[in-house]
Amino acid sequence: MHKYLKGITLKDLLIFENDHYLVINKPPYISTLDDRNDPVDILKLAKEHHADAQVCHRLDKETSGALVIAKHQEAYRHFAIMLERRQVKKVYHAVVGGIHEFDNVSADQPIYSTNSKSRVDFREGKPSLTLISTLETFKYHTLVKCFPVSGRLHQIRVHLAFHKAPISCDPVYGGEYIYLSGIKKNFNLSRHTDEEKPILPRVALHAHNIAFYDFDANEERTIEVEAPYPKDFGVLIKQLRKYL
C-alpha cells in the first residue's frame, strides 16, 4: 500500500459536502473504483462514509484532484445527465515538456480508445475537444490548464501529446520524467543519492476544480469546488519555479 493511503478515510479527503453530493480531493495512487490489486479504493471509502454513495465519474489512478460522489441514486442520475449534456466543467492543471504559449487553444482531434490506451485517429476516432491555456512557463516546462469539453479516455494526455506538449512523467504518451539534475545547475548527484529519482514519479496531472448544478427540485444552484495541489505536485511546481 502506498504511503498516501495508510489509514486514510473519506473524511480526510473531503473538500465539499451537502445533502446530495460529496466532493473529495483524490490522492494519487488510489483507484476510483474497485481494484483487485489494492485493499482500498475511493468507492469503498465512500460507502464506508455513506452507505448509498456512488462515484459520479473517474480519475485515473495516478491523477489527483476533484472527484464528485453522489449520496443517493437520484443525485447520481442528475450528475450523469449533466455529463451527457456537457454541463459539468472540469479544469485540470498539468506540467508539460517544453515552453508553450497556449491561448485557449482548441484541441479537437478525434480520439480512438481501446480498453487501456487512446490515440488521435482521423478515420476511426470519436469527436473530442479540449481547451488548453498556459498558466506559467519555467525553464524547460510549462504549467497549463485544460478544460476537456468531451470525456474520452486519456483525452487530455492524448491531445497535449499531439500538440507537442506531452505531460511530464507520462512515458505512455511521450512525457519525460523531470529530474533535479535536469533543471538545477551544478547538480551533484553524489550529495543526494546513489540513484537519482524523478521529482514526481507519476503523471503530472491534477483535477484542479469542478463546477456543476446542484440537485435541487426548486432551483439550479451551481457547486464550484477547487482542489488544492497534493504535496508531490506542489513540490514539483516549487522546484520548477526555483530553478528558472
C-alpha positions as CSV (number, residue, x, y, z in Angstrom):
1,M,0.0,0.0,0.0
2,H,1.3,3.4,-0.9
3,K,2.2,5.8,1.9
4,Y,-0.6,8.2,0.7
5,L,-3.2,5.5,1.6
6,K,-2.2,4.4,5.1
7,G,-5.2,4.8,7.4
8,I,-7.0,7.0,5.0
9,T,-10.7,7.8,5.3
10,L,-13.0,9.7,3.1
11,K,-13.4,12.4,5.7
12,D,-9.7,13.1,5.3
13,L,-10.3,13.9,1.7
14,L,-13.5,15.9,1.8
15,I,-13.5,19.5,0.4
16,F,-17.3,19.9,0.0
17,E,-20.4,18.2,1.3
18,N,-24.2,18.9,1.2
19,D,-27.3,16.7,1.3
20,H,-26.7,15.4,-2.2
21,Y,-23.0,15.4,-3.1
22,L,-19.6,14.9,-1.7
23,V,-16.5,16.3,-3.4
24,I,-13.1,15.0,-2.4
25,N,-9.5,15.8,-3.3
26,K,-8.5,12.4,-4.5
27,P,-4.9,11.5,-3.7
28,P,-2.7,9.9,-6.4
29,Y,-2.1,6.2,-6.4
30,I,-5.6,5.2,-5.4
31,S,-8.2,3.8,-7.8
32,T,-11.6,5.4,-8.2
33,L,-13.4,2.1,-8.4
34,D,-12.7,-1.4,-7.2
35,D,-9.1,-2.6,-8.0
36,R,-8.3,-6.2,-7.2
37,N,-4.6,-5.3,-6.6
38,D,-5.4,-2.7,-3.9
39,P,-7.1,-3.1,-0.5
40,V,-8.7,0.3,-0.7
41,D,-10.4,2.4,-3.4
42,I,-12.5,5.6,-3.5
43,L,-15.8,3.8,-3.9
44,K,-15.1,1.6,-0.9
45,L,-14.1,4.6,1.3
46,A,-17.2,6.5,0.1
47,K,-19.6,3.6,1.0
48,E,-17.9,3.4,4.5
49,H,-18.7,7.1,4.9
50,H,-22.2,7.0,3.3
51,A,-23.9,3.6,2.5
52,D,-25.7,4.8,-0.6
53,A,-22.7,6.6,-2.1
54,Q,-21.9,6.3,-5.8
55,V,-18.9,7.7,-7.6
56,C,-20.1,10.1,-10.4
57,H,-17.0,10.0,-12.7
58,R,-13.5,8.6,-12.7
59,L,-10.0,9.9,-12.3
60,D,-7.0,7.7,-13.4
61,K,-5.2,6.0,-10.5
62,E,-2.2,8.4,-10.8
63,T,-4.3,11.5,-11.2
64,S,-5.1,13.6,-8.2
65,G,-7.8,16.1,-7.6
66,A,-11.6,16.9,-7.5
67,L,-13.9,13.9,-7.7
68,V,-17.6,14.0,-7.2
69,I,-19.6,11.4,-5.2
70,A,-23.4,11.3,-5.1
71,K,-25.1,10.5,-1.8
72,H,-28.2,8.9,-3.4
73,Q,-29.4,7.4,-6.7
74,E,-31.3,10.5,-7.8
75,A,-28.3,12.7,-7.4
76,Y,-26.2,10.2,-9.3
77,R,-28.7,10.2,-12.2
78,H,-28.8,14.0,-12.1
79,F,-25.0,14.2,-12.5
80,A,-25.0,11.6,-15.2
81,I,-27.4,13.7,-17.2
82,M,-25.3,16.8,-16.7
83,L,-22.2,14.8,-18.0
84,E,-24.2,13.7,-21.1
85,R,-25.2,17.3,-21.7
86,R,-21.7,18.6,-21.1
87,Q,-22.9,20.8,-18.2
88,V,-20.1,19.7,-15.9
89,K,-17.0,21.9,-16.1
90,K,-13.7,20.2,-15.1
91,V,-10.5,22.1,-15.2
92,Y,-7.1,20.2,-14.9
93,H,-3.6,21.5,-14.4
94,A,-0.7,19.7,-16.0
95,V,3.0,20.2,-16.3
96,V,4.2,19.6,-19.8
97,G,7.5,19.4,-21.6
98,G,8.8,22.4,-23.5
99,I,7.8,26.1,-23.5
100,H,4.3,26.7,-24.9
101,E,2.1,29.8,-25.1
102,F,-1.3,28.3,-25.4
103,D,-4.1,30.9,-25.5
104,N,-7.4,28.9,-25.2
105,V,-6.2,26.6,-28.0
106,S,-9.0,24.2,-29.2
107,A,-7.6,20.7,-29.5
108,D,-10.3,19.0,-31.5
109,Q,-8.6,15.9,-32.9
110,P,-10.8,12.8,-32.9
111,I,-9.8,10.1,-30.4
112,Y,-9.9,6.4,-30.7
113,S,-9.7,4.4,-27.5
114,T,-9.1,0.8,-26.6
115,N,-9.5,-0.6,-23.0
116,S,-6.3,0.9,-21.7
117,K,-4.9,3.5,-24.2
118,S,-6.1,6.1,-26.7
119,R,-4.7,7.9,-29.8
120,V,-5.6,10.5,-32.3
121,D,-7.3,8.8,-35.2
122,F,-8.8,10.9,-38.0
123,R,-10.6,7.9,-39.6
124,E,-11.9,5.9,-36.6
125,G,-11.7,8.4,-33.7
126,K,-14.7,10.0,-32.0
127,P,-15.2,13.8,-31.8
128,S,-13.2,15.2,-28.9
129,L,-12.5,18.7,-27.7
130,T,-10.0,20.1,-25.1
131,L,-9.4,23.8,-24.5
132,I,-5.8,24.5,-23.5
133,S,-4.3,27.6,-21.9
134,T,-0.8,28.4,-20.5
135,L,-0.7,29.3,-16.8
136,E,3.0,29.7,-16.2
137,T,6.3,28.9,-18.0
138,F,9.5,27.6,-16.5
139,K,13.0,26.9,-17.8
140,Y,12.1,23.8,-19.8
141,H,8.5,23.2,-18.9
142,T,5.1,24.8,-18.9
143,L,2.1,24.7,-16.5
144,V,-1.1,24.5,-18.4
145,K,-4.8,24.3,-17.6
146,C,-7.1,22.1,-19.7
147,F,-10.9,22.1,-20.0
148,P,-12.0,18.8,-21.5
149,V,-15.4,19.5,-23.2
150,S,-15.8,15.9,-24.2
151,G,-14.8,12.9,-22.0
152,R,-12.7,10.4,-23.9
153,L,-10.2,8.0,-22.2
154,H,-6.9,9.8,-21.5
155,Q,-8.2,12.7,-23.6
156,I,-6.0,15.5,-22.1
157,R,-2.9,13.3,-22.2
158,V,-3.5,12.4,-25.9
159,H,-4.4,16.0,-27.0
160,L,-1.4,17.6,-25.3
161,A,1.0,15.0,-26.8
162,F,-0.5,15.7,-30.2
163,H,0.2,19.4,-29.7
164,K,3.9,18.5,-28.9
165,A,3.4,19.2,-25.2
166,P,3.3,15.7,-23.6
167,I,2.5,15.7,-19.9
168,S,5.7,15.3,-17.9
169,C,6.3,11.9,-16.2
170,D,3.9,10.2,-18.6
171,P,6.0,7.9,-20.7
172,V,2.9,6.1,-22.1
173,Y,2.2,9.3,-24.2
174,G,5.8,10.5,-24.6
175,G,6.2,12.6,-21.5
176,E,9.7,12.5,-19.9
177,Y,10.4,12.4,-16.2
178,I,11.7,15.5,-14.5
179,Y,14.9,15.2,-12.5
180,L,16.6,17.8,-10.3
181,S,19.8,17.3,-12.3
182,G,17.9,18.4,-15.4
183,I,16.8,21.8,-14.1
184,K,19.5,22.7,-11.4
185,K,22.9,23.9,-12.5
186,N,25.9,22.2,-11.0
187,F,23.8,19.4,-9.6
188,N,26.0,16.9,-7.7
189,L,24.3,13.5,-7.7
190,S,26.6,12.0,-5.0
191,R,25.4,14.6,-2.5
192,H,21.8,13.4,-2.9
193,T,21.6,9.8,-3.6
194,D,23.3,6.9,-5.4
195,E,20.5,6.7,-8.0
196,E,18.6,9.9,-8.8
197,K,14.8,9.6,-8.7
198,P,12.4,11.9,-10.6
199,I,10.9,14.8,-8.7
200,L,7.4,13.4,-9.4
201,P,7.2,9.7,-10.1
202,R,3.7,9.9,-11.6
203,V,1.8,11.6,-14.4
204,A,1.9,15.4,-13.7
205,L,-1.9,15.9,-14.0
206,H,-4.2,17.3,-11.3
207,A,-8.0,17.9,-11.5
208,H,-7.9,21.4,-10.1
209,N,-11.5,22.4,-10.0
210,I,-15.0,21.3,-10.9
211,A,-18.4,23.1,-11.3
212,F,-21.9,21.6,-11.8
213,Y,-25.5,22.2,-11.0
214,D,-26.7,21.0,-7.6
215,F,-29.5,18.5,-7.2
216,D,-32.5,20.7,-6.2
217,A,-36.1,20.4,-7.3
218,N,-36.8,24.2,-6.9
219,E,-33.8,26.0,-8.3
220,E,-30.5,25.4,-10.0
221,R,-27.6,26.2,-7.8
222,T,-24.0,25.8,-9.0
223,I,-21.5,24.0,-6.9
224,E,-17.9,25.1,-7.6
225,V,-15.1,23.4,-5.8
226,E,-11.3,23.8,-6.1
227,A,-8.9,21.0,-5.1
228,P,-5.5,22.3,-3.8
229,Y,-2.4,20.6,-5.2
230,P,-1.3,17.5,-3.3
231,K,2.2,17.7,-1.7
232,D,4.0,15.9,-4.5
233,F,2.6,18.1,-7.3
234,G,3.2,21.2,-5.2
235,V,6.8,20.2,-4.7
236,L,7.3,19.9,-8.4
237,I,5.9,23.3,-9.1
238,K,8.1,24.8,-6.3
239,Q,11.3,23.2,-7.8
240,L,10.4,24.4,-11.3
241,R,10.0,28.0,-10.1
242,K,13.1,27.8,-8.0
243,Y,15.4,26.9,-10.9
244,L,14.3,29.2,-13.7
